[in-house]
Amino acid sequence: MEKLLFADIDEPGLGTLAVYERRGGYEPLRKALSMSSDAVLAELEASGLRGRGGAGFAMGKKASFLPKGGMDKYLVCNADESEPGTFKDRELMQKSPHMLIEGMVIAAHAAGANRSFVYIRGEYALQADILEAALVEAREAGYVGEDILGTGMTLTLVIHRGAGAYICGEETGLLDSLEGKRGNPRLKPPFPANQGLYQGPTLINNVETLCTVPSVMRMGGEQYAKLGVETSTGTKLVSVSGHVLSPGNYEIELGTPSREIVYDLAGGPGEGRSVKCWFPGGSSSPVLTAEDLDLPYDFNSLSKAGSMLGSGAIIVVDDRTPILDVARKVAKFYRHESCGKCTPCREGTNWTVKMLERIRVGEATPMDLEIMASVQEHIIGNCLCVLGDAMAMPIGSMIVKFRDEFERHIEAARRSRDSDGAAGSDTALTAQGATSSGREPVLVGTQGGAAQGGD
C-alpha cells in the first residue's frame, strides 16, 4: 500500500521547510490557490474524506455548511489529542508540521476562512514548539499571512496551548477554552458552522484530517476516493496499544481486516496469550471480542458490529486481564474528566465508579448489573456532549459481553468477604472505618466536575 501521511515520515529534517519543499511540499497549496474556492471544495467532497477525529463526518460537506459572505470566518484545528490510546496526531505534528500548516491553508481557502487556530493540548509542549518554529518558516516563505503567494488570500494562524482538560477535545468546549473561558460544552444548535468561535462561522477539523488535504489535492478527489472502501475512503492512521508486541502508529488503507492490524502489524499478544477484547476506536468505543477481529477496519463495518472507528485507536486487552479492572479504569477516567455541567454525565460517571467498586469488594449482587446496564442506557444521548456517552458505551458493552465474568467475580468476592468476616468475627476492629477483611473501604468518590486534569 502506498503511504500518504507516513511516506518517509522519519526522514531527517522533515520538520524543516527546506526538506518539506524538496519532497514536493506546498505544491498542492499552489495548485489549490490556482483554483476557485468552490473547485477546491468540490475536490474535497469528491474524495469522500471523512473526519479522522472521531465523528467521521464528511469534511467537504462540513466545510460547505459555512455561510458565504465577507464576515470573518474561522478554521480551528483540534490538536487536543486526549482520547486514551490515541497518539497519531502527536507523531504527525512532531515529524511533519508543515503538512498540517499546508492542509490548513488549503482548507481555509476552500471554506473562505481568513483566521485560523491550532488548539494543541498543553502536554504536547515539544510538538507545540516544533509547530511554532515551522509556522515562522511558513510565514517568511509567504505560505501564511497576507497575500499568500501573491494570490490576494489572507490567513492568520495562531498556535494556542490548552491546559490539559479532556473536555476541551469536544469542539464547543474547545471553542470556549479558545475564547479564554472554562472549557464547557455548548448547547447545540447553533452549530459552530453558523455560530462558533467569537460567534462567527467556524470549521473545526482534526490534525489527521487536515494533514490529508494536501494528498487529496495532489492526487485529485476522485483518485483519492479509489483508496479504501466506498463509504470509508483513503488511508487511516491507527494507534495500536495495550497487550501487543509492537505498539505504535500504523498507516492502513480503510477496509483492512482488523486481525491484520492487531497481529500482522502490531504483533498481537505475547506467546501463550490471546485477545480477550479490544477497543477499536479509543477508550470511548464499545468493546469487541476476539471473534470480531475479522471485521474490516472501516467506519460502517465497525458501526454495524455495535462499535465505532472513533479516533482510530486500537487498545488490545489480553485474556489474563480481569474485565472488571478494565471497566474501573475507563469509568474513573471519565469521572475525573467530566466538566460537571450536565447531570447525566456528572452523576452517572460518579455512580458507575461506585457500583464497580461495590462489585470489586463483594457488596454487589447480579441485580446490580441490570441496574448498571440500565443507567448506561439512560446516560447515552442525554448529555450536552458525548463525554457521558464515552463512558457509558464501553461500560455497557462490557456488561453485555462479559456478564458471566462479572457474576463470577461478584460471587467470588462475596464468598471471600463472608469468609474473612467469619474468621475475624471475634476480633475487635482497631481502626475506625476498617473492614474485617482488611480491604480498603468502598470508594466514596467526588463529583465528576471537581477536577480538570490531563489523562
N, C-alpha and C positions, 0 to 999 in steps of 0.2 A: 504494500500500500504506500502511495506517495504521501509523505508527511507535509502538512501545510504550516501548522503553528510550530512544530518541533523540528522543522528542517534545519539541520546544522545549528540547533539551539545552543550547543556547547562550544561553538566556535569562539576562540579567544577574541575579546574586544567587540563582540556583537552589540554590546550596550552602547558603543560609541557611534556617532553619526557617520564617520568615515567608513567603518566596516559595514554598517547597515546599508548605506548607499551603494557600496561596492557589490553587495548581494542583490541589488535591484530595489532597495528600499526607497520609498516615496515616489516611485514610478507610477504605482496605482493612484496615488494622490494627483499626480499631474494629469493622468487620464481622466479622473473624476472631475477635476476642475475644468477640463475642456468640454465637459458635458453639462447640460442643464441639471438643476436640482431634481426635476421630475424624472429625467432619464436615469440618474443615479438611483433614485428611489425605485424605479422600475426594475433595475438590476437586482437590488436587494430583495424585492418581492419575488422575482423570478427564481432567485437562489433557494427559496424555501427556508432560509436560515432562521432557526428558532432560538430564542434566548437561552443562553447557557448558564444562567444563574440560578434556575430552579423552576420558574413557572413555565418555561418552554413556549412563550408566546412569540408569534412570528415577528421578527424585527422590522421588516419592511412595513407590515401592516401597522405596527405600533408607531413607527415614525410618521406614517401618513395621517395619524389622528391629530397631529399638531395643526392648529389653525393657520391659515395664510394671513399675511399682513406684515406691517412694518414694525410691530412691537418687539421688545426684547424677547428672545426665546433661548431656552437653556438646554444644554446637554450635560447630563450628570453620569459619570462613570462610577458604578457601585463597586469599589475595590475593598469593601468591608467584608473580607472573606472570613466569616466567623463560624460557618457550619462545621461541627466536629467531623473530622475525616477528610475535609477539603483543603487542598494546598496547591492546586494547579495555578491559580492566578498569581500566587506569590512567585512561582518559577518564571512565569511569563514576564512579570514586571521586573524581576531581578536580572533576567538574561537578555530580554529583548524589549526594553522600554519604548524604543522608537516605533515598534509595531503598534503599541497601544496608542501612542500620540497620533500616528498616521491614521489609524482607524477612527479616532475621534474626529479628526478634521474632515475626513470623508463623510462620516455620519452627520456631522454638523452641517455640511454642505447639502446633504440630502434632505435634512429636516428644516433647513433655513435658520439654524441656531447661530447666534453670534456670541454667546457666552457659554463657557464650559468649565466643569469642575471634575476633579478626581477625588472622591471621598475614600481615603485609604485608612484602614484600621490602624490605631495607634501603635500596636505591637509590631507593625511592619516598618520599623524605623529605617532599616537598611534599604528596603525597597523604595521607601519614600525619598530617601537621599538620592538613590540612583535615578528615579523618575525626575526629580528636580534638576539634576545635572543634565539629563537628556533634554529636558524642556528648555534649558538655557541654550543648548546647541541648536535645537529646532527653531527657536526664536531668531537666533543670529543668522540662520540659514534662510530665513523667510518662510518657513513652513507654518508658523503660528504668529499671530499678531495682526497688524493692519496690512491690507493689500497683499494677501498671500500670493506669492509667485506672480505678482503683477496682474492678478485677476479681479481685484477690487473686493475680494472676500475678506472680511474681518472676523477674527475669532480670538477671544481672550481665553486663556486656560490657566486654572489655579489648582495647585495640589493642596488639599485640605486634609489634615490628620485628625482622625477620630480619637476617642478616649477609651476604647475597649468594651463597648456595650454591644451584645449580640443583637439587641432590638434595632440597632441602627443599620443593620443589614436589610431590614424591611424598608421599602422605598420611601414611604411617607415619614417614618421615623428618622430616616437618613436626611430627608429634607428639613425637618425641624432642627436636627442637630447642625446641619449646614448653615441654618439661619441663626445659630447661636442659642437655641432653646434646648430644653431637655428632650432627649430623643424618645418621643412617644408617637405611636401610630395615629394617623388622622382618620376620621370617618370619610368613607368614600361612597357615593360621589360627593364633591367633584373629584375627578381623576387628575393625576399630575399632567396629562397631556393638555388639559384645559386650564388647570389652576394648580401649579406645582410650586417650584422654588420662587420665593418672593411673589407668589400669586400669579406668576407668568407661566405660559405654556412650557412644559418640560418633558424631555425624552430621557428616560433612565435606562441604561444598559449595563450589563456585566462586563468585566475585563475581557474574558474569553470571547464574548460576543463581538465586542469592538475590535479585538485583535484579529478576528476572522474576516472583517470587512475588506482589508487590502487584498486578501486572497480571492474574495468574490469579485472584486473589480479587475484583478489581474486575469482571472480565468473567464469571467463573464458569468452572469447569474445562471443561465441555462446549463453551462458546462459544470458549474459547481453542484447544481441540483442532481447531476448524474451520480455523484458520490452518495453513499449511504442507501437508504430506502425511501420509498415515496413520501411518507409523512415525516421522516426524520432524515433530512439531507445533510451531507457533509461529513466532516470528521468531528471527533469529540475528545477532549482531554479527560481522562479518568484517573482520579486519585485512588489508589488501592492501598489499604492499610489493614491493620489487625493481624490475624494469625495467618500470614503468608510469608514465604521465604524471601521474596524480593518486593517489598513495598515501594511505591513510588508513583510517579505520573507517567501515564502511557497515552499516546495518541492512537485512537482506533477509528475505524470507519463505522458509523452508526449502523446497527444491524448485526454487528459481530456477535457470535454466541457468547453469553456471559461466562460459560465454562472456560472458553479460550482466554478470556481476560484474567480470570482468577488463577487458572492452572498454568497455561502456556506462557503468559506474560509475567504474572506475579509469583509463579512457582507453587501456588497452593499451600495448604498447611504442611507442617513437617511430617516426617515419616511416622506412620502409625496413627496419624490424626486425620480427622475428616471434618468437612464443613457441617456445622450444626445449623447455623442460619447466617444470613448476610443482609446488610443494608445496601440496596442498590443505588441510593441517591443521598447519602449522608445520614446522620442520626435521626433526621426528621421523617425518613421514609419508612413505611411499614416493612417489617422484615419478611424475607422469603427464606425458603429452606433449600437443602441440597437438591431436592427434586426439581427445583426451579432453575438450576444452573444452565440448562439448555435453552433458556429463553433468549431470543435476540435482544441485544442491548440497544433498545431504542425507545422513544417516548411512548408510542402506542402499545407495544408488546408488554412493557412493564406495567402500564396503566391497566391493561386488560387482566393482568395477573394479580391486581389488587395492590400494587405498589406504585412507585414513580421513579423516573430517572433523576429528578431533582437537580442537584448541583453536579452530579457526575462523580460521586464519591462512594466507592465500594468499601464497606467495612466488613471483614470476614471474622466470624466467631466460630471457634472450633468446638469439637464435641466434649472437651474437658471443662468447658466454662458453664457454670450454672446460669440458666436463663434469668433467674432472679437477680443475680449480680448485674447483668446487662440492663435489666429494666430499672434497677435502682440508680445506676449511673446516668441513664437517659433522663429519668424523671428529676433527679437532683439538679442536673444541668439546667433544664428548662425552668425549674422553680427559681433557681438563682438568677436567671436572665430575664424573667418576666418583669416588665416595667410596672405592673400592678394597676394599669389604667382600667382594665375591664375585669369584671368579677369572675367569669368562667375560667379565665386563664390564671388570675391571681389566686383564687381559692382552689381551683381544680388541680393545678400543679402541686400546691402545698398538700392538699388532701391525698393525692395519689402517692406522694412520697411517704406520708404517714401510713397509708394502707400497706404499701410494700414493706415498710418496717415492721408492721404487725405480722406479716407473713414470715419475715425473717426470724423473729423472736418466738414464733409459735403461738401467737394470740389470735390468729385469723382462722376462719372456717371456709369451707368450699363456697358457701353462700357469699362470702366477701368478694370472691372472684366475679360472681354475677353482678354484684353491685358496682365493682370497679370497672367492669366492661361497659356497664350502662352509663356510668359517669363519663367515660371517654367519649361515648357516642354523643352525649349532650354537650361536650366541650366543642367537638368538631363543628365548624360552621357558625359558631355563636360568639366568636371573638372579634375584636376590632381588626386584628391582623392574624396571621397564621401561626404565631408562636404557640398558642394553646393547642392548635391542631398538630403542631410539630412534635409535641409530647404525646398527645392522645392517639395519634395514628400508629406509631411504633408500639406503644404500650398495649393498645387494643389488639394489635396483630399478634403480639407475643402471648396474650391470654388465649386467643383463639387457637394458635398453632401449637402452643406448649402447655395447654391446660393440665394435662396429666402430670407433667413435671412440677407445675405449681402445686397441685394437690398432694403429690408425694412429699414435697418439701413441707407443706403445711402439717401433714400427718407426722413426719419425722421430727419436725421442730416441736410439735405439741407433745409427743412422747418424751423427747429429751427434756422438755420443760417440766413435765409431770414427774419424770424420774428424778431429776435434780431436786425438785421440790420435796418429794417424799424423803429423799436421802438427807435433806437438810432440815426436816421439819422440827427437829429437837434443838436446832442450833439458832441462837438468837441473832438477829441482824445487828451487826456492829456499825454499819454506816447508813445514815439516812438516805433513802432512795435506792439502796442496793437491792438486787434480786437474789433469790436463794441460789440461782444457778451461776451467779457471778457475771451474767450477761449485762451488757450495757442497757440502760432503760430505753424505752421506746422514744424515738426521736420526736420531739415536740415540733420543731421547725419554726420558721419565721415567715412572715408574709413574703410572697414571691418578689414584690417590688421593693423590698427593703434594701437590696444591694444591686448595684450595677457594676459588673466586672467583666473581665475577659474570660474566655473559655480555657 
